[in-house]
Amino acid sequence: MGITRNFNPYIIFVVSIVSLAGLLFGYDTAVISGAEQSVQKYLVDSLNLGSFIHGFTVSSALIGCIIGGAISGLFADLIGRKKILIVAAILFTLSAIGSAYPEAIFFTKDEPSLPLLVMFNIYRIIGGVGVGIGSAIAPVYIGEMTPRSSRGKFVALYSVAIGLGTLIVYIVNLVIASSSPESWLDDIGWRYMFASELVPALLFFIFLFFVPETPRHLVMKNNSNKAEYVLKQIFSNSKEALNTLKDIKESSIGIKRDKLFAYGKFVIFLGVAIAIFQQLLGINIIMYYAPRVFETMGAEGVASFFQTVIVGVINVVFMSLSLLFIDKSGRKPLLIWGSTICAISLLLVATLSYMDIYGLTTLIGILVFIAAFQMTWGSVTWPLVSEIFPNSIRGKAVSLATGLHWTANLTVSTTFPYLNNLMGSVSFAIYGIFSIISLFFIWKLVPEAKGQTLESLESLWNKRRVL
């Protein structure tokens, strides 16, 4: 069952580097959870702005995610998967510096103003563009660099890296929050949280220069010789490498059938809906607002940060467990089970909240939801989205799916502070209902991608084409 059974160390090395995009995805989107209350005091409350502006500030990076997802496919096809990931690494670096010290160049520290709030959000949006690019292109890169037998595992490693990035930043936030009084956290500590992202961002930038372009993109650019060389690095069997190259050349990637709806609207609808449902289940209301959510359940101060670290540990553990099942059980069964358990957990939390029952039972309900989500939707969504689209439209289709994925994320996370003020944890019932809808959607409409080559999936859509 081991990953190394089908692959040499080279492919593990390449996938590990590109998976740093996932780590930065988790890091950049979750870092706000530790800083959001300090940012609220400094840039929102001091200007007498309301909960909607606070929710927008917490979620503003998602505007960048939408932009990054929307442009990623076009630029990935024009300049290559590798080069657009390098651009993402640069954007992560700029965002880390600017979010930590938004007063740089134009403003004065400790003089909050509406233009300073705008500048802070601009820096967060820049990082979001990096996340959007990485979330769309890194799974595509990994999917195009790995054979069908364990493609799901390796793309799922990207999802595990997201959980690992989230855990790391939760620990960093805990260390910073527990090292000094709350007044220091509100003044300086939150800046350290954002600045800490510089380390993984710079490592990602440097290591990307040691990975190749994907064979499928090289074939698109009529560079078959280099594509053959890369394939021979991936496969220990030269015959298998040459057969794969032949399949790539014979696929629609070389037939110039590159309009978005070349294979009909149904496949686009499926891929986009899968990406959107992942957000409608509500996972990021926990990722972005974890300390605040746990405070409403009785945890205070550093204790809420500690419980957030527990969330991070669960993320990584259950995302890692998904590696044992994604290529064995398949994508579809995992998503069905995930939707079922998420629905039960979320509706339980909402019911307990309605009855004013908080404490251990509610905490367990949330943790079960997180575990079920990360083992299924959290790990399976990106592998499935990256492989479900045909070769010739994959870049554009994944971009569309990613952009709408982040639009759903922005909607959910921006509206949560308002819903939380209005309904408290009863608002979890909304995400529980979406979990039920997603269950029937996956069960009735989504095909299984386990064990199929990217080219054979393309043939499936040829047969089922809807004009």
C-alpha positions as CSV (number, residue, x, y, z in Angstrom):
1,M,0.0,0.0,0.0
2,G,3.0,2.2,0.3
3,I,3.4,5.2,-1.9
4,T,6.9,4.2,-3.0
5,R,5.7,0.9,-4.5
6,N,4.8,2.5,-7.8
7,F,7.1,5.5,-7.8
8,N,10.8,6.4,-7.6
9,P,12.1,9.0,-5.2
10,Y,12.2,11.6,-7.9
11,I,8.4,11.8,-8.2
12,I,8.0,12.0,-4.4
13,F,10.6,14.8,-4.3
14,V,8.7,16.8,-7.0
15,V,5.3,16.2,-5.5
16,S,6.6,17.3,-2.1
17,I,7.8,20.6,-3.4
18,V,4.7,21.4,-5.3
19,S,2.6,20.4,-2.3
20,L,4.1,23.4,-0.5
21,A,1.5,25.3,-2.4
22,G,-1.0,23.5,-0.3
23,L,0.9,24.2,2.9
24,L,0.8,27.9,2.0
25,F,-2.9,27.6,1.1
26,G,-3.6,26.4,4.7
27,Y,-1.2,28.8,6.3
28,D,-2.4,31.9,4.5
29,T,-6.1,31.3,4.9
30,A,-5.8,30.2,8.6
31,V,-3.4,32.8,9.9
32,I,-6.2,35.2,10.2
33,S,-7.9,33.1,12.8
34,G,-5.3,34.1,15.4
35,A,-5.1,37.7,14.3
36,E,-8.7,38.6,13.5
37,Q,-9.7,39.8,17.0
38,S,-6.7,42.1,17.2
39,V,-7.2,43.4,13.7
40,Q,-10.8,44.0,14.6
41,K,-9.8,46.2,17.6
42,Y,-7.1,48.0,15.6
43,L,-8.8,48.6,12.2
44,V,-12.5,48.0,12.6
45,D,-13.7,48.9,16.1
46,S,-11.5,52.0,16.3
47,L,-13.2,53.3,13.2
48,N,-16.7,52.3,14.5
49,L,-17.4,49.9,11.7
50,G,-19.8,47.0,12.0
51,S,-19.7,43.2,11.9
52,F,-20.1,43.0,8.2
53,I,-16.9,45.1,7.6
54,H,-15.1,42.8,10.1
55,G,-16.4,39.7,8.3
56,F,-15.2,41.2,5.0
57,T,-11.8,42.0,6.4
58,V,-11.4,38.5,7.7
59,S,-12.4,37.1,4.4
60,S,-10.9,39.7,2.0
61,A,-8.1,37.3,0.9
62,L,-10.8,35.3,-0.7
63,I,-11.4,38.0,-3.3
64,G,-7.8,37.3,-4.3
65,C,-8.5,33.6,-4.3
66,I,-11.3,34.2,-6.8
67,I,-9.1,36.3,-9.0
68,G,-6.2,33.8,-8.7
69,G,-8.4,30.9,-9.5
70,A,-10.0,32.7,-12.5
71,I,-6.7,33.7,-14.1
72,S,-4.7,30.6,-13.2
73,G,-5.8,28.3,-16.1
74,L,-5.1,30.9,-18.8
75,F,-1.6,31.7,-17.5
76,A,-0.9,28.0,-16.7
77,D,-1.6,27.2,-20.4
78,L,0.4,30.3,-21.6
79,I,3.5,30.2,-19.5
80,G,3.3,26.7,-17.9
81,R,2.3,25.2,-14.6
82,K,5.7,25.7,-13.0
83,K,6.1,29.4,-13.9
84,I,2.6,30.3,-12.6
85,L,3.4,28.6,-9.3
86,I,6.6,30.7,-9.0
87,V,4.4,33.8,-9.4
88,A,2.2,32.5,-6.6
89,A,5.2,32.1,-4.3
90,I,6.2,35.7,-5.0
91,L,2.6,36.9,-4.1
92,F,2.7,34.9,-0.8
93,T,5.9,36.7,0.1
94,L,4.6,40.2,-0.6
95,S,1.4,39.4,1.3
96,A,3.2,38.2,4.4
97,I,5.3,41.4,4.6
98,G,2.4,43.8,3.8
99,S,-0.2,42.2,6.1
100,A,2.2,42.3,9.0
101,Y,3.0,45.9,8.5
102,P,0.4,47.6,6.3
103,E,1.6,51.0,7.4
104,A,4.7,50.6,5.3
105,I,5.4,53.4,2.8
106,F,2.1,55.3,3.0
107,F,0.9,55.3,6.7
108,T,2.0,55.8,10.3
109,K,1.8,53.0,12.9
110,D,-0.9,53.3,15.5
111,E,-2.9,55.8,13.4
112,P,-5.8,53.6,12.2
113,S,-7.8,55.0,9.3
114,L,-10.1,53.8,6.5
115,P,-7.3,54.0,3.9
116,L,-5.1,51.9,6.1
117,L,-7.9,49.3,6.4
118,V,-8.2,49.3,2.6
119,M,-4.4,48.8,2.3
120,F,-4.4,45.9,4.8
121,N,-7.1,44.2,2.7
122,I,-5.2,44.8,-0.5
123,Y,-2.2,42.9,1.0
124,R,-4.5,40.1,2.1
125,I,-6.0,40.0,-1.4
126,I,-2.5,39.7,-2.9
127,G,-1.9,36.6,-0.8
128,G,-5.3,35.4,-1.8
129,V,-4.3,35.5,-5.5
130,G,-1.4,33.3,-4.6
131,V,-3.7,30.9,-2.8
132,G,-6.1,30.9,-5.8
133,I,-3.4,30.1,-8.3
134,G,-1.9,27.4,-6.1
135,S,-5.3,25.8,-5.3
136,A,-6.0,25.5,-9.0
137,I,-2.7,24.6,-10.5
138,A,-0.8,22.5,-7.9
139,P,-3.4,19.7,-8.0
140,V,-3.3,19.9,-11.8
141,Y,0.5,19.8,-11.8
142,I,0.5,16.7,-9.5
143,G,-2.2,15.0,-11.4
144,E,-0.3,15.5,-14.7
145,M,2.9,14.2,-13.2
146,T,1.6,11.0,-11.6
147,P,0.2,7.7,-13.1
148,R,-3.4,6.6,-12.5
149,S,-2.6,3.8,-10.0
150,S,-1.7,6.2,-7.2
151,R,-2.6,9.6,-8.7
152,G,-5.3,10.1,-6.0
153,K,-2.8,9.5,-3.2
154,F,-0.4,12.1,-4.5
155,V,-3.0,14.7,-5.2
156,A,-4.4,14.1,-1.8
157,L,-0.9,14.8,-0.4
158,Y,-1.6,18.3,-1.5
159,S,-4.7,18.3,0.6
160,V,-2.7,16.9,3.6
161,A,-0.3,19.8,3.1
162,I,-3.2,22.2,3.4
163,G,-4.0,20.7,6.8
164,L,-0.4,20.7,7.8
165,G,-0.1,24.4,6.9
166,T,-3.2,25.1,9.0
167,L,-1.8,23.1,12.0
168,I,1.6,24.9,11.8
169,V,0.1,28.4,11.8
170,Y,-2.3,27.4,14.6
171,I,0.7,26.4,16.7
172,V,2.6,29.6,15.7
173,N,-0.4,31.6,16.7
174,L,-0.7,29.8,20.0
175,V,3.0,30.4,20.8
176,I,2.7,34.1,20.0
177,A,-0.6,34.5,21.9
178,S,0.7,32.7,25.0
179,S,4.1,34.5,25.1
180,S,2.9,37.9,26.3
181,P,-0.1,39.8,27.6
182,E,-3.2,40.4,25.5
183,S,-2.2,44.1,25.1
184,W,1.0,43.0,23.4
185,L,-0.9,40.6,21.1
186,D,-3.2,43.5,20.0
187,D,-0.3,45.8,19.4
188,I,2.6,43.7,18.0
189,G,1.8,39.9,18.3
190,W,-0.7,39.8,15.4
191,R,1.9,41.3,13.1
192,Y,4.3,38.4,13.9
193,M,1.5,36.0,13.0
194,F,1.3,37.3,9.4
195,A,5.1,37.8,9.1
196,S,5.7,34.1,10.0
197,E,4.4,33.2,6.5
198,L,7.6,34.5,5.0
199,V,9.5,31.3,5.9
200,P,7.3,28.8,3.9
201,A,6.8,31.3,1.1
202,L,10.5,31.8,0.5
203,L,11.2,28.0,0.7
204,F,8.5,27.4,-1.9
205,F,9.9,30.0,-4.3
206,I,13.4,28.6,-4.1
207,F,12.5,24.9,-4.4
208,L,10.3,25.4,-7.4
209,F,13.4,26.0,-9.5
210,F,14.2,22.3,-9.0
211,V,11.0,20.8,-10.5
212,P,10.2,20.3,-14.2
213,E,7.3,21.4,-16.3
214,T,4.6,18.7,-16.7
215,P,4.8,16.3,-19.7
216,R,1.2,17.2,-20.8
217,H,2.0,20.9,-20.9
218,L,5.3,20.2,-22.7
219,V,3.3,18.3,-25.3
220,M,0.9,21.2,-25.6
221,K,3.9,23.4,-26.4
222,N,5.2,20.9,-29.0
223,N,8.2,19.9,-26.9
224,S,7.8,16.1,-27.0
225,N,11.5,15.4,-26.5
226,K,11.5,17.1,-23.1
227,A,8.2,15.5,-22.2
228,E,9.7,12.1,-23.0
229,Y,12.7,12.9,-20.7
230,V,10.4,13.9,-17.8
231,L,8.2,10.8,-18.2
232,K,11.3,8.6,-18.1
233,Q,12.3,10.3,-14.8
234,I,8.8,9.4,-13.5
235,F,8.5,5.8,-14.7
236,S,11.1,3.2,-14.1
237,N,9.8,1.4,-17.2
238,S,10.8,3.2,-20.4
239,K,8.0,1.4,-22.3
240,E,5.4,2.7,-19.9
241,A,6.8,6.2,-20.3
242,L,6.6,6.0,-24.1
243,N,3.1,4.5,-24.0
244,T,2.0,7.4,-21.7
245,L,3.6,9.9,-24.1
246,K,1.7,8.3,-27.0
247,D,-1.6,8.5,-25.0
248,I,-1.0,12.2,-24.3
249,K,-0.3,12.9,-27.9
250,E,-3.4,11.1,-29.1
251,S,-5.7,12.8,-26.5
252,S,-7.6,15.9,-27.4
253,I,-4.8,18.0,-26.1
254,G,-3.4,18.0,-29.6
255,I,-6.7,18.3,-31.5
256,K,-7.3,22.0,-30.5
257,R,-10.7,21.2,-29.1
258,D,-10.2,23.8,-26.4
259,K,-13.4,25.6,-25.9
260,L,-14.7,25.4,-22.4
261,F,-17.9,23.6,-23.3
262,A,-16.3,21.3,-26.0
263,Y,-17.4,18.3,-23.9
264,G,-20.8,19.7,-23.0
265,K,-22.1,21.6,-20.0
266,F,-22.7,18.6,-17.8
267,V,-19.0,17.9,-17.0
268,I,-18.4,21.6,-16.3
269,F,-21.5,21.6,-14.0
270,L,-20.2,18.6,-12.1
271,G,-16.7,19.9,-11.5
272,V,-17.9,23.3,-10.5
273,A,-20.6,22.0,-8.2
274,I,-18.1,19.7,-6.4
275,A,-15.8,22.6,-5.8
276,I,-18.7,24.8,-4.5
277,F,-20.2,22.1,-2.2
278,Q,-16.8,21.8,-0.4
279,Q,-17.3,25.3,0.9
280,L,-21.1,25.2,1.5
281,L,-20.5,22.5,4.1
282,G,-19.0,25.3,6.3
283,I,-15.5,24.1,7.1
284,N,-14.0,27.5,6.9
285,I,-16.2,29.1,9.5
286,I,-14.1,26.9,11.8
287,M,-10.8,27.5,10.1
288,Y,-11.2,31.3,10.0
289,Y,-13.1,31.9,13.3
290,A,-11.9,29.0,15.4
291,P,-10.8,30.9,18.6
292,R,-14.0,33.0,18.4
293,V,-16.2,29.9,18.0
294,F,-14.6,28.2,20.9
295,E,-14.9,31.3,23.1
296,T,-18.7,31.2,22.5
297,M,-18.5,27.6,24.0
298,G,-16.8,28.7,27.1
299,A,-13.1,28.7,26.3
300,E,-11.2,31.9,27.1
301,G,-8.0,33.5,25.9
302,V,-5.2,31.1,25.3
303,A,-7.5,28.1,25.9
304,S,-9.4,29.0,22.7
305,F,-6.1,29.0,20.8
306,F,-5.2,25.7,22.3
307,Q,-8.5,24.1,21.2
308,T,-7.7,25.6,17.7
309,V,-4.5,23.6,17.7
310,I,-6.5,20.5,18.4
311,V,-8.5,21.3,15.3
312,G,-5.3,21.5,13.4
313,V,-4.1,18.1,14.6
314,I,-7.4,16.5,13.6
315,N,-7.1,18.2,10.2
316,V,-3.7,16.5,9.5
317,V,-4.5,13.1,11.1
318,F,-7.7,12.6,9.1
319,M,-6.4,14.0,5.9
320,S,-3.5,11.6,6.2
321,L,-5.9,8.7,6.8
322,S,-7.6,9.5,3.5
323,L,-4.4,8.4,1.7
324,L,-5.2,4.8,2.8
325,F,-8.6,4.9,1.1
326,I,-8.7,7.3,-1.8
327,D,-7.3,4.9,-4.4
328,K,-8.7,1.8,-2.7
329,S,-12.3,2.8,-1.9
330,G,-12.6,5.5,-4.5
331,R,-13.6,9.2,-4.5
332,K,-17.3,8.8,-4.6
333,P,-17.9,6.5,-1.5
334,L,-15.7,8.7,0.6
335,L,-17.6,11.8,-0.3
336,I,-21.0,10.1,0.3
337,W,-19.9,9.0,3.8
338,G,-18.4,12.4,4.5
339,S,-21.6,14.3,3.6
340,T,-23.6,11.9,5.8
341,I,-21.4,12.4,8.9
342,C,-21.0,16.1,8.4
343,A,-24.8,16.5,8.2
344,I,-25.3,14.6,11.4
345,S,-22.6,16.5,13.3
346,L,-23.6,19.9,12.2
347,L,-27.3,19.4,12.9
348,L,-26.4,18.0,16.3
349,V,-24.3,21.1,17.2
350,A,-27.2,23.4,16.0
351,T,-29.8,21.4,18.0
352,L,-27.6,21.6,21.2
353,S,-27.1,25.3,20.7
354,Y,-30.8,25.8,20.3
355,M,-31.3,24.1,23.6
356,D,-28.6,26.2,25.2
357,I,-26.4,23.2,25.8
358,Y,-22.7,23.8,25.3
359,G,-19.5,22.2,26.6
360,L,-17.9,18.9,25.8
361,T,-20.8,17.4,23.7
362,T,-20.9,20.4,21.4
363,L,-17.1,20.4,21.1
364,I,-17.1,16.7,20.2
365,G,-19.8,17.4,17.6
366,I,-17.6,20.1,15.9
367,L,-14.5,17.9,16.1
368,V,-16.4,14.9,14.5
369,F,-17.5,17.2,11.7
370,I,-13.9,18.4,11.1
371,A,-12.6,14.8,11.1
372,A,-15.2,13.6,8.7
373,F,-14.8,16.6,6.4
374,Q,-11.1,16.4,6.2
375,M,-11.0,12.7,5.6
376,T,-13.4,13.0,2.7
377,W,-14.3,16.4,1.2
378,G,-11.1,18.1,2.5
379,S,-8.9,15.4,0.8
380,V,-10.9,14.2,-2.2
381,T,-12.3,17.5,-3.7
382,W,-9.1,18.7,-5.3
383,P,-8.0,15.3,-6.7
384,L,-11.5,14.8,-8.2
385,V,-11.7,18.3,-9.6
386,S,-8.2,18.1,-11.1
387,E,-8.9,14.7,-12.9
388,I,-12.6,15.0,-13.9
389,F,-12.1,17.5,-16.7
390,P,-10.7,16.4,-20.1
391,N,-7.1,17.3,-21.0
392,S,-7.9,20.0,-23.6
393,I,-10.1,22.1,-21.2
394,R,-8.6,21.2,-17.9
395,G,-6.8,24.5,-17.4
396,K,-9.9,26.6,-18.1
397,A,-12.3,24.4,-16.3
398,V,-10.3,24.1,-13.2
399,S,-9.9,27.8,-13.2
400,L,-13.7,28.3,-13.4
401,A,-14.3,25.7,-10.6
402,T,-11.6,27.2,-8.4
403,G,-12.9,30.8,-8.9
404,L,-16.5,29.8,-8.0
405,H,-15.1,27.6,-5.1
406,W,-13.6,30.8,-3.6
407,T,-16.7,32.8,-4.3
408,A,-18.6,30.3,-2.2
409,N,-15.9,30.5,0.5
410,L,-16.2,34.3,0.5
411,T,-19.9,34.2,0.8
412,V,-19.9,31.7,3.6
413,S,-17.1,33.3,5.6
414,T,-18.3,36.9,5.1
415,T,-21.9,36.1,6.2
416,F,-20.9,34.0,9.2
417,P,-20.3,36.9,11.7
418,Y,-23.8,38.3,10.9
419,L,-25.4,34.9,11.2
420,N,-23.5,34.1,14.4
421,N,-24.7,37.4,15.9
422,L,-28.2,36.6,14.8
423,M,-28.5,32.9,15.5
424,G,-25.4,31.8,17.4
425,S,-24.3,28.2,16.7
426,V,-27.8,27.4,15.5
427,S,-26.5,28.8,12.2
428,F,-24.6,25.4,11.9
429,A,-27.9,24.0,10.7
430,I,-27.6,25.9,7.4
431,Y,-24.4,24.0,6.6
432,G,-25.9,20.8,7.8
433,I,-28.7,21.2,5.2
434,F,-26.1,21.8,2.5
435,S,-24.3,18.6,3.6
436,I,-27.5,16.6,3.0
437,I,-27.9,18.2,-0.5
438,S,-24.3,17.3,-1.4
439,L,-24.9,13.7,-0.3
440,F,-27.6,13.2,-3.0
441,F,-25.6,15.2,-5.6
442,I,-22.6,12.9,-5.3
443,W,-24.7,9.7,-5.1
444,K,-26.8,10.5,-8.2
445,L,-24.5,12.4,-10.6
446,V,-20.8,12.1,-10.0
447,P,-18.9,9.2,-11.7
448,E,-16.0,7.3,-10.1
449,A,-12.5,8.4,-11.3
450,K,-10.6,5.8,-9.4
451,G,-8.2,3.8,-11.5
452,Q,-8.9,5.6,-14.7
453,T,-6.3,7.5,-16.8
454,L,-6.9,11.2,-17.5
455,E,-7.3,10.2,-21.1
456,S,-9.9,7.5,-20.4
457,L,-11.9,10.0,-18.4
458,E,-11.9,12.2,-21.5
459,S,-13.4,9.3,-23.5
460,L,-16.1,9.0,-20.9
461,W,-17.2,12.6,-21.5
462,N,-17.0,12.0,-25.3
463,K,-19.6,9.3,-24.9
464,R,-21.8,11.3,-22.6
465,R,-21.4,14.6,-24.4
466,V,-24.2,17.1,-23.9
467,L,-24.3,19.9,-26.3
